[in-house]
Amino acid sequence: MNQLRTISPFVASKAILRSIIPMTEDNTLFEFTVEDDALRACRPGQFVQLWIPGVGECPISVCSGRVGDTIQLTIRKAGRVTGALFGMAEGDWVGLRGPFGHGFPVDRFSGKDLCLVAGGLGAAPIRSLWQYIIDRRESFGKLILIYGMRHSKHLLFRQEFQQLLRRKDMQVYLAAEDVVGPDLPPLEFQLGRVTDMIALTEVHPEFEVALCGPPIMYKYAVDGLRMKGIPDSNIWLSLERHMKCGIGKCGHCFVGGKFTCKEGPVFQLSELNTIPEVIECGSPRCQYD
């Protein structure tokens, strides 16, 4: 048996590509076998640096809440590194550094009623949280999951959502602006946006809310949550910024006096009220390179 090890955050550890599962036209679920103890201790909302020798490195949010011998990453083909990964096969290896950043405050969430809100690819880090919660379901209160997208064909984790919709211990809302045509999956979609689903839910001011999606969504989602009486101290946002090093040295992710890679990517909304561009940004900044 190989002895487990913890490697310096400056050095990538070897990870074997175990499975490749296409999810949508441009998003794929990659599962890696890992031996690094630090990676095995990844918490919901944290991210890793994916390194491909001779190509480069990029940050990817961990989308699995059940991290152990394997770790899962949902990746969109968008640049040099991700493009090279899409050309790899099962059995190939990459380097992973991390995990980095502060994830969702799962200890604070314990015993609380929770609302998880995801838009588009933001479902990936939110998935790490809902899997973590479901595996410890008795430790949490009510659970509401809202996931919005432009078209039903963009749905991630389709088979998993078929199971989630059948659960009796949570409420799941799937919203799409377009659910017409042959791509309509056998799931209960509602026509609309994330904000429409927030208005429908029976959340109260004691709920804790985890939010992740394109930056343009944040302002409207936050406004909807505030109208429900949710205080800013109970709203947690996972920010997308162009992170490079993962340790606060390169400065690419610096915004409003904070290094997103070190002090985030998950922030309490009350921490961000002095940085208006965070929730009023009109154009998303891609985290992939």
N, C-alpha and C positions, 0 to 999 in steps of 0.2 A: 504493500500500500504506500502510495506517495505521501510524504509528510506535508501537511498543510503549511503555508507560509504567508507572511505579510510582507509586502514589498514597499519600498519607499514610494511616496506619491509622485516622485519625479521619474519613476521608472515603470514602464508598462509591464504587466504580467501576461503570459501567454494564455490565450483562450481559444478553444477549438470550436469551430462552427459545427454545431450539432444538427440543426434543422433550419430549413428555409420555407416559410409559409406565406405565399402571396395573399394579401388581404383586400386590396383594392387595385385599381389600375396602376397607381404609382406608390403604394405603400406595402411594405413587406415586413413580416415578423421574423426576426433572426434570433435563434436561441444558441447560446454559447455555453460550453462546459468550462468551469473555472475552478482553480485550486487556491487562489489567493484568499486568505481569511478576511481581508478588508473588504473585498468584493462580496463575499458571502454575508457580510454584516450590513449590506446596503439597506437603507430605510426608504419608505415611500416618499417620492418627490426629489430624491437625489439624482445625480447624473454621473456618467462616466465619460472618460476621454477614449475614443476609439482610434487606434493607431494602425495604419497599414504601411508596412515598410516600403520605402521608396515613393510613397504617395503623400502621406501627411496624417494629420490628426484632426478630429472634430468632436464636439461635445454632443452626447445623446442622452436623453432622459431614460432612466430605467422604467420599463413598463410592467415588470412583474413584481407582485407583492410577496411571492413565494420564492425568495432567493435562497439558494443553497448550493447544490452541485452545479446548478445552471442559472443563467441570468438571461432575460429576454429584452430585446430592444426593437421597437417599431421604428422603421427608418424609411424616409422618403428619398428617392434618388434625386439629388439636387446639386451635386458638385463633384469635385475630384475624388474625395475620400468615399463618399457614399456611392459614387459611380463605380469605383473600384470594388467596393464590397459587393455590389450587385453582380459583378462578374466572377465572384468566387463560388466555390462548391462546398458541399458538406464534407467535413474532414480537413478543410483548410484552416489556417490559424491567423489570428489577428492579435494585436496587443490592446489591453484594457488598463487604464489607470483610474483609480478612484476607490470608493465613491467620493464625490465632492459635494460641497454645499450643505445647506440646511434644508431638510425636507419638511413634510407636513408634521405638525406637532401632535403625533399620535398619542402621546401621554396626556396632553391636555384634552384631546378628543374623547378619552376614555370616559364612559358613563354619560356622554352628551348625545343629544339629537344632532344628526349630521345631514347636510345637503351638499352633494358633490356635483359641480357644474363643469361640463366640458364642452368645448367647441372645436370641431375639426380634429386636427392632429393632437389637440390638447387632451384627447381621451387617453393618450398613451401614459403620461404620468398619473392621471387620475385613476387609471386601471390599477396601478401599483397600490393605490390607497384603498380602492374598493376590495381588491383581493385580500389585502391585509386585514381589513375590517371583517369581511365575511369569514375568514379563518378564525376570528376571535369574536364572533357575532354576539356572544353573551356579554361582552364587555362594553357594548355600545348601545345607545338608545335607538330612536327611530332613524331610518336610513332612507334618504331620497337621492336618486341619481338622475340627473338631467344631462342629455347629450344631444347637441344640435349640429347640423351640417347643412350644406347647400342642397345636396341631392342625396336621395337614399342610397345611391350606388357608392357613395363615399363612406358608408358605414364601416367602421373598424370593429374587429372582434365579433363578427356576426353570429357565429355559433355560440359564443359565450353569452351574448345578449339574449339568445333564445332561451338559455337556461335562467338568466337573471329575471326575465319577464315572468317566469313561472314560480319564482320564489314568493312566499307569503310574508316574509319578514322584511321586505323593502318595497319601495315604490320606484318604478323606472319610467321615465318619460323620454321618448325618442322624437325629435323634431327635425323636420327638413323643409326647406323652402319649395322643394319639388319632389313629389313622391309618385309621379304619374309615369306610366310606361313599363316596358318589359323588365327594367331593373328593380322594380318594386319587390323587396324581399318579403318573405312570409313572416313579417313582424308587424306589430301595431305601431305605426308611425302617426304623428300628428302634424298637420300642415302648419308651419310657423317657424319661429326662431327660439333660441334659448330664452330670451326675455319673455316670450309668450308663455313658456312653460313655468318660468319663475312666478309669473302672475297667477297661474293656476294652482300652484302648490300651497299646501297648508303649513308653511313654515312660521315660526314665531320668533320673537327676539332672543330667545335662549339658544337657538340653533347655532352651531358652528358651521361655516361654509368654506369649502375648498373650491377654488376656481382656477381653471387653466384653459387657455384658448388663444386665438389671435388677439393682439393688443387692441385692435379696433373694437372687439367685443366687450372689453372690460368696462368701459364707461357706462354702457347701457345695462350690462348685467349688474354692476354695482348700484346704479340708480334704482333698478328693480328691487334689489335686496334691501336697500335703504327704505324704500316705500313699504316694505314688509316689516319694518321696524328692526331689522338686523343692525346692530352697532358695528362700526368699522373695526372694532377690536375683535370681532368674531368672524371677520372675513379674511381669508388667506389666499393670496394670489401667487401663482407660479409664473415668473416672468421669463420671457424669451429675450435674450440679448446675445450679441455675437461674441461668445466666449471662446477663448483660445487656449490659455494655459491651465485654467482650473484652480489656480492658487493665488490669484490677485496680483500677478506680477506684470502682465502685458498691458493691462488697462483697457482692453477692448470692451469689456462689459461694465465699465465705470459709469454710473448714472446717479446724479444727485448726491454725490458724496459716498456712494456705496458700491462695493464690488459685488456684482450679482453672483459671481461664482463662489465667493466666500460667505457673504452675508445672506445670500439667497440660495437657490433661485426662488424659494418660497418666502414671501414677506407678509407680515400682518398689514392690512390696509392702513391702519392708523399710523404705521411707520412711513407710509408713502404719500401722505396727504400734502407734504411740502414739495413733492416732485410731480407736478401736474402732468408732465408728458408721459408718465408711466401709464396712466389710465385714460389719456385723451389722444394717444397716438393714432394718426390716421392711416399709417402704412406699416404693416408688420415688418419686423426685422428678423430675417431667417436666422436660426441658430446653426444651420448646417453650412459646411464649406465644401 
